[in-house]
Amino acid sequence: MQYFSTRNQNITKKPSEAILQGIADDGGLYMPESFEGAKFPMEALTKMTPKEISEAVLSLLFGRDDMFREEGSLEKAVSLAYDGKFDGEDYAPLSKVGNAHVMELYHGPTCAFKDVALQLLPRLLAEAKKVNEVKEKIVILTATSGDTGSAALSGFSDVDGVSIIVFYPKNGISAVQERQMTSCKGKNTCVCAIEGNFDDAQSGVKAIFNTMEVPENIRLSSANSINIGRLAPQVAYYFKAYGDLLKTGEIAFGDKVNFVVPTGNFGDILAGYFAMQMGLPVGKLVCASNQNSVLYDFFVTGCYDKNRDFHVTKSPSMDILISSNLERLLALVCGTEACAKYMKELKETGKYTLTKEELAAVRKVFDAGYTDDKTTFETIKRVYDEHGYLMDTHTAVAWSVYEKTLADDENKTVVLSTASAYKFASSVMNALGASYDDDFDALDKLYALTGAKIPTALDGIREKEIVHQNTVQKNDMPAFVLNHIGKE
């Protein structure tokens, strides 16, 4: 298996090299050269454990001729990532809610879906570093809209030979998300707020990769889903969900399943597209957006236009106007030449437009919808009142879009739940019409109101000591990184 840049198919790397580099030299993202040799063994799915599903996906996407050459190394990496890190052996349980199923991806150490990938990415980087005989220290640069940061910090904390710097938008994430990051005590961790939004943070990180000269003993990489090593582990839980539906008799082998995904950066839903390319029977992949509906508009019109007002919403992890992983879909559907052209137009004008044929190809698989904060709150309360099921704001966005687009569809639907309700307890309390003193008090009051257990990772988070208090202007991010590297 080889990987190519989304902007030039002649720029290729081995899987391990793509994971180490994170982003291609031309600014593109790495993509598998072909999915033809990466077909999942569907006939064995119901007999596989969650870890075995992950092992199969990683083996197909990364291969054992480059990564995981030593016998048992892949199995060891997956075990180190998941054993004892999640609530039970099932890192992505399904709950039936009404006529749909909710896949709960928040049972990891930071209560968000990104734990599934970011507990594994450090193991993938360590393997890639070993097979390429890399001696330099790896510095992970990551921008976060809320959940990636804490999950990456948890995964990389105190890992030898690696340090991590996380940038997040000041006043652009929940107080609980911020405390999760700023209280991280790993000796190799650094957290910094920027004066700006997530797109500013993400663009700043990309610019550092593309332009900054770093010391010879340092190699930069990324924990964002722009790194293929971060995206690939997420493919596994789509297969796992299908297997669970088979085991419970909800579907028969070969039946198509719809997935509704709350997404801003387009990584989580793209993992579902990868799964489809690897043989998963998928009906529709539905992209659920909040008021920052740039993706919804794209799927409806074919025009991607980031030149619009930025909304700070109650589903902050989706407050994004530049959806980086959409570039990977464009490379598959339109080809790398057209993709490079569109990315150039996006940088220069803030927008691009697909041809009618390209949009039609995209629409064969993808549908989209969006929801405002008012409807999100109404959805949280209604689903709790009708089904006794508690969901966070991001899951509520997806559920609302499910009701608008797929409620009457003949195929079974899985709605991805990307975070615990307790990560956004104040918003959930507002939706339920209950009072609280502050964001941290909302955790206790939500438990008193619903009886839903507070995740261990969030219990007592108010008392955790803040150890990171950095804030910079967005233009000062490169200087901050160089200064931090110099101190190390």
C-alpha positions in Angstrom: 0.0 0.0 0.0 1.3 3.4 -1.0 -0.1 6.8 -0.1 -0.3 9.8 -2.4 -0.8 13.5 -1.8 -4.3 14.8 -2.5 -2.8 17.6 -4.6 -0.3 15.5 -6.7 -0.6 11.8 -7.3 3.1 11.6 -8.1 4.0 12.5 -4.5 3.9 9.1 -2.8 5.0 7.7 0.6 5.0 4.4 2.4 2.3 4.3 5.1 4.8 4.7 7.9 6.3 7.8 6.2 2.9 9.3 5.7 2.1 8.9 9.4 5.4 10.4 10.4 5.1 13.4 8.1 1.4 14.1 8.7 1.0 16.5 5.8 2.6 16.2 2.3 5.3 18.6 1.1 2.9 20.3 -1.2 0.3 20.9 1.6 -1.9 18.0 0.5 -3.1 15.2 2.7 -2.1 11.6 2.3 -4.6 9.1 0.8 -4.4 5.4 0.1 -3.4 4.7 -3.5 -6.2 2.2 -3.9 -8.8 0.4 -1.8 -8.8 -2.6 -4.1 -6.4 -4.5 -2.0 -8.0 -3.4 1.3 -11.3 -5.2 1.3 -12.5 -6.1 4.8 -13.3 -9.8 5.5 -17.0 -9.2 6.1 -17.9 -12.8 6.4 -15.9 -13.0 9.6 -17.2 -9.8 11.1 -19.7 -11.3 13.6 -16.9 -13.5 15.1 -14.5 -10.7 15.6 -13.9 -8.7 18.8 -13.7 -4.9 18.7 -9.9 -5.1 18.9 -9.7 -7.7 16.1 -11.8 -5.4 13.9 -9.3 -2.6 14.6 -6.4 -4.9 13.9 -7.9 -6.0 10.6 -8.6 -2.4 9.4 -5.0 -1.2 10.3 -3.5 -4.3 8.7 -5.4 -3.6 5.4 -4.7 0.2 5.4 -1.1 0.1 6.5 0.1 -3.4 5.6 2.6 -5.7 7.4 5.3 -5.2 4.8 6.0 -1.7 6.0 4.3 -1.2 9.4 4.0 -4.1 11.9 6.8 -6.2 10.5 7.4 -8.0 13.8 5.0 -10.8 14.7 2.5 -9.6 17.2 3.4 -5.9 17.0 0.0 -4.8 15.6 -1.8 -6.7 18.2 0.4 -5.3 20.9 -0.2 -1.7 19.7 -4.0 -2.2 19.7 -3.9 -3.7 23.2 -1.8 -0.9 24.6 -4.2 1.6 23.1 -7.5 0.1 24.4 -6.9 -2.3 27.3 -8.1 -0.6 30.5 -8.6 2.7 28.7 -12.3 2.5 28.0 -15.4 1.6 30.1 -15.4 -2.1 29.3 -14.1 -4.0 26.3 -16.6 -2.4 24.0 -15.2 1.0 23.1 -18.2 1.9 20.9 -21.5 0.3 22.2 -24.8 0.7 20.4 -27.9 1.9 22.1 -31.3 1.6 20.5 -33.2 4.8 20.7 -36.6 4.9 19.0 -36.2 3.5 15.5 -32.5 4.3 15.2 -29.3 3.2 17.0 -26.8 5.5 18.7 -23.2 4.5 18.6 -21.6 5.8 21.8 -18.1 6.8 21.1 -17.4 8.7 24.4 -16.5 5.9 26.8 -12.7 6.7 26.7 -10.4 8.7 29.0 -11.6 12.1 27.8 -15.2 11.2 27.0 -15.1 12.0 23.3 -15.0 10.0 20.1 -11.4 11.1 19.4 -10.1 8.8 22.1 -10.7 5.8 19.8 -8.0 7.1 17.4 -5.8 9.1 19.7 -5.1 6.3 22.2 -3.8 4.4 19.1 -2.0 7.1 17.2 1.0 7.3 19.6 1.5 3.5 19.0 1.4 4.0 15.3 3.9 6.8 15.4 6.2 4.8 17.6 6.0 1.9 15.1 6.6 4.3 12.1 9.5 5.9 13.9 11.1 2.4 14.5 10.7 1.1 10.9 12.1 4.3 9.4 15.0 4.4 12.0 14.1 8.0 12.9 16.3 9.4 15.6 14.8 12.9 15.8 12.4 13.9 18.5 8.8 14.2 17.2 6.9 17.3 18.1 3.1 16.9 17.6 1.3 20.1 16.6 -2.5 20.1 16.9 -5.3 22.5 16.6 -8.5 21.7 18.4 -12.1 22.8 18.4 -12.5 21.1 21.7 -12.1 17.4 21.8 -9.0 16.6 19.8 -6.8 18.5 22.2 -7.7 16.6 25.4 -7.8 13.3 23.6 -4.3 13.9 22.0 -2.9 15.1 25.3 -4.2 12.0 27.0 -2.8 9.7 24.3 0.7 11.3 24.1 1.2 12.3 27.7 4.7 11.2 28.9 5.3 9.1 25.7 9.1 8.9 25.2 10.6 10.7 22.2 7.5 12.8 21.6 6.2 16.1 22.8 2.9 17.7 21.9 1.7 21.3 21.5 -2.1 22.0 21.4 -3.6 25.2 20.2 -7.3 26.0 20.9 -9.5 29.1 20.3 -9.8 31.2 23.5 -13.4 31.4 24.6 -14.4 29.0 21.8 -14.7 25.7 23.7 -16.6 24.6 26.8 -15.1 25.3 30.3 -14.9 21.5 30.9 -13.0 21.0 27.6 -10.6 23.8 28.5 -10.0 22.5 32.0 -9.3 19.0 30.7 -6.5 20.4 28.6 -5.1 23.1 30.8 -4.8 20.7 33.8 -2.8 18.1 31.8 0.4 17.4 33.8 2.3 15.4 31.2 5.9 16.6 31.1 5.9 16.5 27.3 2.7 18.5 26.9 2.0 22.2 26.1 -1.3 23.9 25.7 -1.9 27.4 24.3 -5.0 29.4 23.6 -5.1 31.7 20.6 -7.0 34.9 20.0 -9.2 33.7 17.2 -11.4 30.8 16.2 -10.6 27.2 15.3 -10.0 27.9 11.6 -7.3 30.4 12.7 -5.7 27.7 14.8 -5.9 25.1 12.1 -4.6 27.4 9.4 -1.8 28.4 11.7 -0.7 24.8 12.3 -0.8 24.1 8.6 1.3 27.1 7.9 3.9 26.0 10.4 4.1 22.6 8.7 4.5 24.2 5.3 6.9 27.1 6.0 8.7 26.9 9.4 12.3 25.9 9.6 12.8 23.6 12.6 16.0 22.4 14.3 17.7 19.3 12.7 16.9 17.2 15.7 13.2 17.9 15.5 10.5 16.4 13.2 7.0 17.8 13.2 3.9 15.7 12.9 0.2 16.1 13.6 -2.5 14.5 15.8 -5.3 16.1 13.8 -7.2 14.0 11.3 -5.1 15.6 8.6 -2.7 12.8 9.7 -3.8 9.5 8.1 -2.7 7.7 11.2 -5.3 9.5 13.2 -8.1 8.9 10.6 -7.5 5.2 9.9 -8.4 3.9 13.4 -11.8 5.6 13.2 -12.8 3.3 10.2 -13.0 0.4 12.5 -16.0 1.5 14.5 -18.2 1.6 11.4 -17.5 -2.1 10.8 -18.1 -2.7 14.5 -21.5 -1.0 14.4 -22.5 -3.2 11.4 -21.4 -6.3 13.2 -23.4 -5.4 16.3 -26.5 -4.9 14.1 -25.9 -8.3 12.6 -25.5 -10.0 15.9 -28.7 -8.6 17.3 -30.7 -9.5 14.2 -31.5 -5.9 13.4 -30.1 -6.4 9.8 -29.3 -9.3 7.6 -25.9 -9.8 5.9 -25.6 -7.4 3.0 -28.3 -5.0 4.1 -27.2 -1.4 3.8 -26.9 0.9 6.9 -27.1 4.7 7.0 -24.8 6.7 9.3 -25.5 10.2 10.5 -22.4 12.0 11.7 -22.0 15.3 13.5 -18.9 16.8 11.9 -17.1 20.0 11.3 -13.7 19.0 10.0 -15.2 16.1 8.0 -12.8 13.5 9.4 -15.3 11.3 11.3 -17.7 10.9 8.3 -14.8 10.4 5.9 -13.8 7.4 8.0 -17.2 6.0 7.1 -16.5 6.6 3.4 -13.3 4.7 3.8 -15.2 1.8 5.4 -17.6 1.9 2.4 -14.6 1.7 0.0 -13.4 -1.3 2.0 -16.6 -3.2 1.5 -19.1 -2.0 4.2 -22.6 -1.9 2.9 -23.5 1.8 3.4 -26.8 3.4 2.3 -26.2 7.1 3.0 -23.6 9.0 4.9 -25.3 12.1 6.3 -23.3 15.1 7.2 -24.9 16.9 10.2 -23.9 20.5 10.7 -24.7 23.3 13.1 -25.3 26.9 12.1 -21.8 27.0 10.6 -23.4 25.1 7.7 -20.6 25.4 5.1 -20.7 21.6 4.6 -24.5 21.5 4.2 -24.4 24.2 1.6 -21.6 22.4 -0.2 -23.5 19.2 -0.5 -26.6 21.0 -1.6 -25.1 23.4 -4.1 -21.6 22.1 -4.9 -20.1 25.4 -3.9 -17.8 25.5 -0.8 -17.7 29.1 0.4 -16.1 30.0 3.7 -16.8 33.7 3.2 -19.5 33.9 5.8 -20.2 34.8 9.4 -18.7 32.6 11.9 -21.2 31.4 14.6 -20.1 30.4 18.1 -22.7 27.7 18.9 -23.6 25.3 21.7 -21.9 22.5 19.7 -18.5 24.1 19.6 -16.5 21.2 18.3 -18.3 21.8 15.0 -17.7 25.5 14.8 -15.5 25.2 11.7 -15.6 26.9 8.3 -12.6 25.1 6.7 -13.2 21.4 6.7 -9.8 20.0 6.0 -10.7 16.4 5.3 -13.1 17.3 2.6 -9.9 17.6 0.5 -9.5 13.8 0.7 -13.0 13.2 -0.7 -12.3 15.7 -3.5 -9.1 13.8 -4.5 -11.1 10.6 -4.7 -14.0 12.0 -6.6 -12.4 14.7 -8.8 -8.8 13.6 -9.0 -5.7 15.3 -7.6 -5.3 17.9 -10.4 -8.8 19.2 -9.8 -8.4 18.9 -6.0 -5.2 21.0 -6.2 -7.0 23.6 -8.3 -9.9 23.8 -5.7 -7.5 24.1 -2.8 -5.7 26.9 -4.5 -9.0 28.7 -5.2 -10.0 28.2 -1.5 -6.8 29.8 -0.3 -7.0 32.7 -2.8 -10.8 33.4 -2.9 -12.2 31.5 0.0 -14.4 29.3 -2.2 -14.6 26.8 -5.1 -17.4 25.1 -7.0 -17.6 21.5 -8.2 -18.9 20.6 -11.7 -22.4 19.2 -12.0 -20.9 15.7 -12.6 -18.6 15.9 -9.6 -21.5 17.0 -7.3 -23.7 14.2 -8.6 -20.9 11.7 -7.8 -20.6 13.0 -4.3 -24.4 13.0 -3.8 -24.6 9.3 -4.6 -23.3 8.6 -1.1 -23.6 11.8 0.9 -26.6 13.7 2.2 -26.6 16.6 4.6 -28.6 18.7 7.0 -28.1 21.4 9.6 -29.6 22.5 12.9 -29.6 25.7 15.0 -29.1 25.9 18.7 -32.8 26.3 19.4 -33.6 23.0 17.6 -30.6 21.3 19.2 -31.9 22.2 22.7 -35.5 21.1 21.8 -34.0 17.8 20.5 -32.1 17.1 23.7 -35.2 17.6 25.8 -37.6 15.7 23.5 -35.4 12.6 23.2 -34.8 12.6 27.0 -38.6 12.9 27.7 -39.6 10.4 25.1 -36.9 7.8 25.3 -35.0 8.5 28.6 -31.9 8.9 26.5 -29.4 11.7 27.4 -27.3 13.2 24.6 -24.9 16.1 24.3 -25.3 19.0 21.9 -23.3 17.5 19.0 -25.3 14.2 19.1 -28.5 16.2 19.2 -27.5 18.0 16.0 -27.0 14.6 14.4 -30.3 13.3 15.8 -32.2 16.3 14.5 -30.7 15.9 11.1 -31.6 12.2 11.2 -35.2 13.0 11.8 -35.2 15.5 8.9 -33.5 13.2 6.4 -33.8 9.5 7.2 -36.6 8.9 9.8 -38.7 7.1 7.1 -35.8 5.5 5.3 -36.1 1.7 4.8 -32.5 1.1 5.9 -31.4 1.0 9.5 -29.7 4.2 10.7 -26.8 4.6 13.2 -26.3 8.1 14.7 -22.8 8.7 15.9 -22.7 10.1 19.4 -19.3 11.9 19.7 -19.2 13.2 23.3 -20.6 12.6 26.7 -23.5 14.9 27.7 -21.3 15.8 30.7 -18.7 17.5 28.5 -21.4 20.0 27.7 -23.4 19.8 30.9 -24.4 23.4 31.1 -25.9 23.3 27.6 -27.7 20.1 28.4 -29.1 21.6 31.6 -30.3 24.6 29.7 -32.0 22.3 27.2 -33.7 20.4 30.1 -34.9 23.7 31.6 -32.9 23.2 34.9 -30.8 25.7 36.8 -27.1 25.6 37.9 -24.5 28.0 39.2 -21.6 27.6 36.7 -20.3 25.1 34.1 -18.8 22.8 36.8 -21.8 23.0 39.0 -23.8 21.8 36.0 -22.1 18.5 36.2 -23.4 17.7 39.7 -26.8 19.2 38.9 -27.2 17.1 35.8 -26.4 14.0 37.8 -28.9 14.9 40.4 -31.5 15.5 37.8 -31.0 12.5 35.6 -29.1 9.9 37.6 -26.8 9.3 34.6 -23.3 8.5 36.0 -20.7 11.2 35.7 -17.7 9.8 33.8 -14.7 9.1 36.0 -12.6 11.5 33.8 -14.9 14.4 34.6 -15.7 13.7 38.2 -14.0 16.4 40.3 -12.6 18.2 37.3 -13.3 21.6 38.9 -10.6 21.0 41.4 -7.9 20.0 38.9 -5.0 22.4 39.0 -4.4 24.6 35.9 -0.9 24.1 34.7 -1.1 25.7 31.2 -1.9 29.4 30.9 -0.5 30.4 27.6 -2.3 32.7 25.2 -0.9 34.1 21.9 -2.2 36.0 18.8 -2.7 33.8 15.8 0.2 35.3 14.0 2.5 34.5 16.9 2.0 30.7 16.7 5.2 30.0 14.8 7.3 32.0 17.3 5.6 30.2 20.2 6.4 26.8 18.7 10.0 27.7 18.1 10.4 29.1 21.6 8.9 26.0 23.1 11.1 23.7 21.1 14.1 25.7 22.1 13.2 25.4 25.8 13.1 21.6 25.4 
